[in-house]
């Protein structure tokens, strides 16, 4: 049964102008911002039913029937159409919907893990993407942005609508969990977007489109790759399941969602019932430190930290033996304390990561001052190895 919400949650599907990138719909002039979920709290003016609306609605009605046939699921009612303008989107889905505290924490984390320079300004990047939405879906409504969505280009427009309509079907038929950790949330979103992307690809190919390669991680920087993980690898995961047992097998994944990016990257792990290990710290941090973050980041995040400074193939190989992690990030005035414990499948995998991470520290010109201890940009970096886990500990002052 579908859950009705008092406020419509909008899943922004952003169109990305990158060659061969199918998932998502983002028009971006500079850095690519992540898809995000926001909530409408202002009334949308009723759309006038002009020629543009009629052309879009006619295409929408056709694609609805096609999606029902392809996906094997029926809509429980007609889907509404709302046409927005870029100006409206900027005004209503811009700064007011950014959680600046959360963005600041995210930026600090990327800097602490050597992924971006000190000059990196995440708030500016996200603000720069306001108004880049092409289409979105919420409950039983499709939203399109007139400046970007062209119903006369039926192949591309139909593919976008097929993607959005699949999201509406997901809301009708499946109860989707939120997830506890970053890693788990990424895996869940990969299922959601992968399902929609595969339906959109089916539509595209059946209507004369030529096969396109999946978006390639190596074309993106590390942070953007994290944002777009669901679009980079979700479709491959869903395709793997569909080849095993059709759409029925895909439907089953909503009952038992993957819990980690490792399962998306290696779908055979999901099929075999593999789960990440639970990781805990043996000691507690002193009471005068205030915790800002406690999370599991996952294999894909480890990979992106390494890939920020090392070749793609090195990062992939060094991260794929991941079996669990726990990160904690603390604050005491201007001081910060980060500790990240990463567990590995075996000693060989641990050594492989250690070698790669040591090379990363060399690449950023960190100064080695002791056994598994470095200094970089006034940060003290300490590595501690215990059994099949490595703990990264950093102490530093925040720079404003």
Backbone torsions as a table, in degrees:
resi	resn	phi	psi	omega
1	UNK	NA	141.9	-178.1
2	UNK	-83.3	135.6	178.4
3	UNK	-88.7	127.0	178.1
4	UNK	-88.8	141.7	-179.7
5	UNK	-117.0	144.9	-178.9
6	UNK	-70.0	-28.6	176.1
7	UNK	-124.0	133.7	-174.9
8	UNK	-73.3	124.7	176.5
9	UNK	-89.5	121.5	-174.4
10	UNK	-99.6	121.3	174.2
11	UNK	-94.6	108.6	-177.3
12	UNK	-76.5	120.6	176.7
13	UNK	-103.1	109.9	-169.0
14	UNK	-98.2	141.1	-177.2
15	UNK	-95.2	120.9	-172.7
16	UNK	-104.6	119.0	-179.6
17	UNK	-86.3	78.1	175.4
18	UNK	-134.9	132.6	-175.7
19	UNK	-56.4	128.7	175.4
20	UNK	79.3	3.6	-177.5
21	UNK	-89.9	116.1	-176.3
22	UNK	-91.9	-46.4	-172.7
23	UNK	-71.0	138.2	174.5
24	UNK	84.4	162.1	-177.1
25	UNK	-140.8	94.5	-176.9
26	UNK	-133.3	135.0	170.3
27	UNK	-104.0	113.8	-174.7
28	UNK	-130.6	141.2	179.2
29	UNK	-100.0	-22.6	-178.9
30	UNK	-130.0	-117.9	179.1
31	UNK	-72.9	152.8	-178.3
32	UNK	-95.2	126.0	179.7
33	UNK	-89.7	155.2	-177.2
34	UNK	-75.7	150.8	169.8
35	UNK	-60.0	148.0	-177.8
36	UNK	-142.9	163.4	177.1
37	UNK	-109.7	127.0	179.0
38	UNK	-129.8	169.9	-178.7
39	UNK	-123.0	130.0	178.0
40	UNK	-74.8	126.7	177.1
41	UNK	-121.8	1.2	176.7
42	UNK	-119.8	146.3	-177.9
43	UNK	-69.5	135.2	176.1
44	UNK	-89.1	128.5	179.6
45	UNK	-61.8	139.3	-179.0
46	UNK	-59.4	132.5	-177.2
47	UNK	-73.9	133.9	174.9
48	UNK	-76.2	139.4	-174.8
49	UNK	-91.3	75.4	-179.9
50	UNK	-92.5	-170.0	-178.4
51	UNK	-59.7	-40.8	-179.8
52	UNK	-61.8	-47.2	-179.6
53	UNK	-61.2	-44.6	-178.9
54	UNK	-62.7	-41.9	179.7
55	UNK	-64.9	-41.3	179.4
56	UNK	-68.2	-41.0	-179.5
57	UNK	-65.5	-39.9	177.9
58	UNK	-62.0	-43.2	177.7
59	UNK	-65.9	-41.1	179.2
60	UNK	-59.5	-44.7	-179.9
61	UNK	-61.5	-40.3	178.7
62	UNK	-65.8	-46.6	-177.2
63	UNK	-65.9	-34.3	176.9
64	UNK	-55.6	-49.7	-179.2
65	UNK	-64.0	-38.9	-179.8
66	UNK	-65.8	-43.7	-179.3
67	UNK	-63.3	-40.9	177.5
68	UNK	-57.2	-43.2	-179.1
69	UNK	-69.1	-43.6	-177.3
70	UNK	-69.3	-46.2	-173.6
71	UNK	-85.5	-17.2	178.9
72	UNK	74.9	22.2	179.1
73	UNK	-130.3	144.5	-176.9
74	UNK	-104.3	143.5	172.7
75	UNK	-74.0	143.8	-177.6
76	UNK	-88.0	-7.8	176.6
77	UNK	-166.1	173.0	178.3
78	UNK	-64.5	150.3	177.8
79	UNK	-97.0	128.3	179.6
80	UNK	-80.1	157.1	178.6
81	UNK	-125.8	129.8	175.4
82	UNK	-125.9	129.1	177.8
83	UNK	-99.4	126.4	178.4
84	UNK	-113.6	165.3	173.2
85	UNK	-109.8	158.8	178.0
86	UNK	-58.3	-40.4	-179.8
87	UNK	-60.3	-42.9	179.5
88	UNK	-63.7	-42.8	-178.7
89	UNK	-62.5	-43.7	179.3
90	UNK	-61.5	-42.7	-177.4
91	UNK	-68.3	-41.1	-171.7
92	UNK	-99.3	-24.1	-178.1
93	UNK	-115.8	23.5	-177.6
94	UNK	-97.6	-125.6	-172.6
95	UNK	-56.1	-37.6	-175.9
96	UNK	-61.2	-18.5	-177.6
97	UNK	-105.2	5.9	177.5
98	UNK	-90.2	130.1	174.4
99	UNK	-87.9	95.1	-172.2
100	UNK	-65.0	-33.5	177.7
101	UNK	-64.6	-43.7	179.4
102	UNK	-66.4	-39.2	179.2
103	UNK	-64.7	-41.2	178.9
104	UNK	-62.2	-41.3	178.3
105	UNK	-65.4	-42.9	179.0
106	UNK	-60.8	-42.6	178.7
107	UNK	-63.0	-43.6	178.2
108	UNK	-59.5	-40.4	-178.5
109	UNK	-65.3	-44.6	178.9
110	UNK	-60.7	-39.8	179.8
111	UNK	-69.7	-40.8	-179.6
112	UNK	-64.1	-28.8	-178.5
113	UNK	-100.9	22.6	168.3
114	UNK	66.6	21.9	-172.5
115	UNK	-93.3	-23.2	-179.1
116	UNK	-139.9	157.4	178.7
117	UNK	-75.2	166.7	-179.7
118	UNK	-62.4	-25.7	-179.0
119	UNK	-78.5	-6.9	-176.8
120	UNK	-62.5	130.4	-178.2
121	UNK	-124.9	98.0	-175.3
122	UNK	-69.4	-36.1	178.5
123	UNK	-60.4	-44.6	179.8
124	UNK	-62.2	-40.5	179.9
125	UNK	-63.4	-45.9	-177.6
126	UNK	-69.0	-37.1	176.5
127	UNK	-65.0	-34.0	-179.2
128	UNK	-66.5	-15.4	-178.5
129	UNK	-96.9	0.9	177.8
130	UNK	-59.0	136.2	178.3
131	UNK	85.9	11.0	-178.2
132	UNK	-95.2	4.2	-178.3
133	UNK	-72.8	135.7	175.3
134	UNK	-99.3	-45.4	-178.8
135	UNK	-152.6	154.7	179.2
136	UNK	-151.5	163.0	178.4
137	UNK	-136.0	146.4	176.4
138	UNK	-153.9	130.7	-177.8
139	UNK	48.4	-118.3	-177.0
140	UNK	-109.2	33.3	-175.8
141	UNK	-131.4	137.6	172.0
142	UNK	-105.1	132.5	176.2
143	UNK	-111.7	133.0	175.0
144	UNK	-126.9	147.9	179.1
145	UNK	-101.9	118.6	-167.8
146	UNK	-58.3	-38.4	-176.9
147	UNK	-67.5	-22.4	-173.5
148	UNK	-112.9	-25.2	-175.2
149	UNK	-100.9	118.4	-176.1
150	UNK	-115.8	103.0	-177.6
151	UNK	-67.0	-16.3	178.5
152	UNK	-72.6	-22.8	174.5
153	UNK	-90.5	77.5	-165.4
154	UNK	-64.4	-31.2	-178.2
155	UNK	-67.1	-53.1	-178.5
156	UNK	-70.3	-42.7	-179.8
157	UNK	-64.3	-39.5	178.7
158	UNK	-65.0	-36.2	177.9
159	UNK	-64.3	-42.3	178.1
160	UNK	-62.6	-44.3	179.8
161	UNK	-65.3	-38.3	178.1
162	UNK	-60.6	-40.7	177.6
163	UNK	-61.5	-50.3	-177.8
164	UNK	-65.3	-40.3	-179.9
165	UNK	-64.9	-33.0	175.9
166	UNK	-63.6	-37.6	176.2
167	UNK	-61.5	-38.3	178.3
168	UNK	-65.3	-41.9	176.8
169	UNK	-61.7	-38.9	177.8
170	UNK	-59.4	-40.1	179.1
171	UNK	-67.4	-29.5	-179.7
172	UNK	-76.8	-43.7	-167.8
173	UNK	-101.7	-19.5	-171.5
174	UNK	-127.8	143.9	172.9
175	UNK	-96.3	112.1	-172.4
176	UNK	-100.1	121.5	-179.8
177	UNK	-72.1	158.8	179.4
178	UNK	-82.7	-32.7	-175.8
179	UNK	88.6	148.9	-177.1
180	UNK	-95.9	-35.6	-173.0
181	UNK	-116.7	160.6	174.0
182	UNK	-52.7	-46.9	-178.1
183	UNK	-59.2	-45.4	-179.5
184	UNK	-69.4	-41.0	178.8
185	UNK	-62.0	-39.0	177.4
186	UNK	-62.7	-40.3	179.8
187	UNK	-65.5	-43.4	179.4
188	UNK	-63.4	-44.2	179.2
189	UNK	-65.5	-31.1	177.2
190	UNK	-64.9	-37.7	175.9
191	UNK	-64.0	-48.6	-177.2
192	UNK	-61.1	-50.2	-177.5
193	UNK	-75.0	-33.4	178.4
194	UNK	-64.2	-40.9	176.6
195	UNK	-59.9	-50.5	-179.0
196	UNK	-64.5	-38.9	179.7
197	UNK	-65.7	-37.6	-178.7
198	UNK	-69.4	-39.9	175.4
199	UNK	-62.8	-43.5	178.9
200	UNK	-61.5	-39.3	178.3
201	UNK	-67.1	-41.1	175.9
202	UNK	-55.2	-46.9	-179.9
203	UNK	-60.7	-48.0	-176.5
204	UNK	-58.9	-46.2	-177.8
205	UNK	-70.9	-40.2	-178.8
206	UNK	-67.8	-23.1	-178.1
207	UNK	-103.3	23.7	170.7
208	UNK	99.2	0.7	177.6
209	UNK	-72.8	152.8	178.2
210	UNK	-93.3	145.5	-178.2
211	UNK	-55.1	132.9	179.6
212	UNK	-115.4	147.5	177.1
213	UNK	-73.7	149.9	176.9
214	UNK	-65.4	152.9	176.6
215	UNK	-54.5	140.9	-174.2
216	UNK	-106.0	125.1	-178.2
217	UNK	-57.8	-39.9	-174.5
218	UNK	-67.2	-13.4	176.8
219	UNK	-82.2	-10.1	-175.9
220	UNK	-110.9	154.1	172.0
221	UNK	-73.5	170.3	-172.4
222	UNK	-62.7	-44.3	-177.8
223	UNK	-66.0	-44.2	178.4
224	UNK	-62.6	-36.5	177.7
225	UNK	-62.1	-39.2	177.3
226	UNK	-63.1	-45.9	179.1
227	UNK	-59.2	-39.6	-173.3
228	UNK	-100.3	14.4	178.5
229	UNK	-50.9	-46.3	-178.6
230	UNK	-58.3	-31.8	-179.5
231	UNK	-85.0	-28.0	-179.6
232	UNK	-73.5	-38.4	-171.4
233	UNK	-126.8	-5.8	-179.4
234	UNK	-64.7	-43.4	-177.3
235	UNK	-64.9	-39.2	178.8
236	UNK	-62.4	-39.4	179.3
237	UNK	-64.2	-47.2	180.0
238	UNK	-65.8	-38.7	177.6
239	UNK	-61.0	-40.5	178.4
240	UNK	-58.9	-46.1	-179.8
241	UNK	-67.4	-41.1	-178.8
242	UNK	-64.4	-35.4	178.0
243	UNK	-68.2	-26.3	177.9
244	UNK	-76.4	-36.5	-174.1
245	UNK	-160.1	27.8	177.1
246	UNK	68.9	-166.8	-178.5
247	UNK	-65.9	-24.5	177.1
248	UNK	-62.0	-39.7	177.8
249	UNK	-66.0	-37.5	177.4
250	UNK	-65.3	-42.6	179.9
251	UNK	-59.3	-33.7	-178.6
252	UNK	-65.0	-26.5	-177.2
253	UNK	-65.8	-25.0	179.2
254	UNK	-72.5	-18.5	175.9
255	UNK	-82.6	-35.9	-179.8
256	UNK	-132.2	87.1	-176.0
257	UNK	-71.6	148.0	170.9
258	UNK	-64.3	147.8	-175.7
259	UNK	-106.9	3.9	-176.6
260	UNK	-155.8	156.3	175.2
261	UNK	-65.0	-25.2	177.7
262	UNK	-60.1	-37.1	-180.0
263	UNK	-71.9	-30.2	176.3
264	UNK	-73.0	-43.6	-179.9
265	UNK	-68.0	-31.8	-179.0
266	UNK	-126.8	77.5	-172.9
267	UNK	-58.6	-22.9	177.0
268	UNK	-63.7	-28.4	176.1
269	UNK	-65.4	-43.1	178.4
270	UNK	-61.5	-46.4	-177.6
271	UNK	-62.1	-35.2	-179.6
272	UNK	-80.7	-6.5	179.2
273	UNK	86.3	15.8	179.0
274	UNK	-63.2	141.9	176.4
275	UNK	-134.6	147.6	177.0
276	UNK	-68.0	152.4	178.4
277	UNK	-74.7	148.8	173.0
278	UNK	-80.6	128.9	-176.9
279	UNK	-116.1	135.6	177.9
280	UNK	-136.5	158.7	174.5
281	UNK	-91.4	142.1	-179.1
282	UNK	-78.0	-23.3	-178.0
283	UNK	-121.8	159.7	178.1
284	UNK	-103.5	154.3	177.0
285	UNK	-82.3	148.9	179.9
286	UNK	-54.9	149.4	-171.2
287	UNK	-65.0	-23.4	-177.2
288	UNK	-79.1	-0.9	173.3
289	UNK	-91.4	132.2	177.6
290	UNK	-99.4	125.9	-177.1
291	UNK	-76.8	133.1	177.8
292	UNK	-104.5	-28.3	-174.5
293	UNK	-152.6	136.6	170.2
294	UNK	-140.2	116.4	-168.5
295	UNK	-158.3	168.6	169.0
296	UNK	-114.4	125.7	-173.9
297	UNK	-93.7	-35.5	172.8
298	UNK	95.8	169.2	-177.7
299	UNK	-58.8	-43.5	-174.8
300	UNK	-66.6	-35.6	178.2
301	UNK	-67.3	-43.1	176.6
302	UNK	-56.7	-44.6	-179.9
303	UNK	-59.7	-41.8	-178.2
304	UNK	-71.7	-34.5	175.1
305	UNK	-59.2	-45.3	179.5
306	UNK	-69.1	-40.7	-175.2
307	UNK	-68.0	-19.3	177.9
308	UNK	-60.5	-23.0	-177.0
309	UNK	-133.9	-8.2	-176.3
310	UNK	-121.8	161.2	177.6
311	UNK	-59.3	150.3	-177.8
312	UNK	-53.3	-47.8	-175.0
313	UNK	-65.4	-32.6	177.8
314	UNK	-68.4	-45.1	-179.1
315	UNK	-63.3	-43.4	-179.3
316	UNK	-61.3	-48.7	-176.7
317	UNK	-66.2	-37.9	-177.2
318	UNK	-72.9	-23.9	-176.3
319	UNK	-95.8	-20.2	-169.3
320	UNK	-73.3	-8.9	174.8
321	UNK	-89.6	7.5	179.1
322	UNK	-57.1	139.0	176.3
323	UNK	-132.2	3.7	177.5
324	UNK	156.8	159.5	175.8
325	UNK	-161.0	167.0	173.9
326	UNK	-148.6	126.8	177.2
327	UNK	-117.3	139.8	173.9
328	UNK	-130.2	139.5	-177.2
329	UNK	-132.4	124.4	-172.1
330	UNK	-121.0	158.7	179.9
331	UNK	-131.7	139.5	170.7
332	UNK	-144.7	97.0	-172.4
333	UNK	58.8	-121.4	180.0
334	UNK	-89.9	-3.3	-179.3
335	UNK	-84.6	149.9	176.3
336	UNK	-131.7	147.3	175.9
337	UNK	-132.7	124.2	177.6
338	UNK	-120.0	134.0	169.9
339	UNK	-137.1	131.6	-174.2
340	UNK	-134.2	111.4	-179.4
341	UNK	-101.7	121.9	-176.8
342	UNK	-118.5	125.8	179.5
343	UNK	-97.1	149.2	-175.9
344	UNK	-126.5	156.4	-175.8
345	UNK	-64.3	-37.4	-179.6
346	UNK	-158.2	177.7	-176.0
347	UNK	-64.7	-37.0	179.6
348	UNK	-61.5	-43.0	179.4
349	UNK	-65.7	-39.4	177.7
350	UNK	-60.9	-47.1	-178.8
351	UNK	-63.8	-35.6	179.4
352	UNK	-64.1	-43.4	177.1
353	UNK	-65.9	-43.7	-179.0
354	UNK	-58.4	-42.9	178.0
355	UNK	-62.0	-45.0	-179.1
356	UNK	-66.2	-43.1	-178.4
357	UNK	-67.1	-37.6	176.5
358	UNK	-62.5	-39.3	176.8
359	UNK	-65.0	-38.2	176.6
360	UNK	-58.1	-44.8	-179.4
361	UNK	-63.7	-35.0	175.5
362	UNK	-65.9	-40.1	-178.4
363	UNK	-63.6	-32.6	-179.8
364	UNK	-93.3	6.2	177.3
365	UNK	65.1	37.8	172.8
366	UNK	-71.3	143.4	-178.3
367	UNK	-94.5	123.0	178.8
368	UNK	-79.9	125.3	-176.0
369	UNK	-120.6	3.5	179.6
370	UNK	-179.7	-178.1	178.0
371	UNK	-65.9	114.3	-178.6
372	UNK	57.4	36.6	179.5
373	UNK	-139.3	134.2	-176.9
374	UNK	-137.6	163.0	170.6
375	UNK	-126.1	133.8	179.7
376	UNK	-149.4	123.6	179.5
377	UNK	50.7	45.3	-179.7
378	UNK	66.3	15.0	176.6
379	UNK	-101.9	136.6	173.4
380	UNK	-94.7	121.6	-176.8
381	UNK	-115.0	123.3	-175.5
382	UNK	-128.4	132.2	175.8
383	UNK	-111.9	131.7	178.3
384	UNK	-125.3	127.9	-176.4
385	UNK	-109.3	129.2	179.4
386	UNK	-144.7	119.0	-177.8
387	UNK	52.9	-118.1	-178.1
388	UNK	-107.1	32.0	179.0
389	UNK	-133.6	151.8	174.3
390	UNK	-123.3	131.0	177.7
391	UNK	-112.6	122.8	174.8
392	UNK	-94.2	125.9	178.8
393	UNK	-123.4	130.4	178.3
394	UNK	-128.6	136.3	171.8
395	UNK	-122.1	130.5	-179.2
396	UNK	-164.5	168.5	172.8
397	UNK	-103.3	142.0	-179.6
398	UNK	-75.1	141.9	178.7
399	UNK	-107.3	129.3	-179.7
400	UNK	-104.8	NA	NA
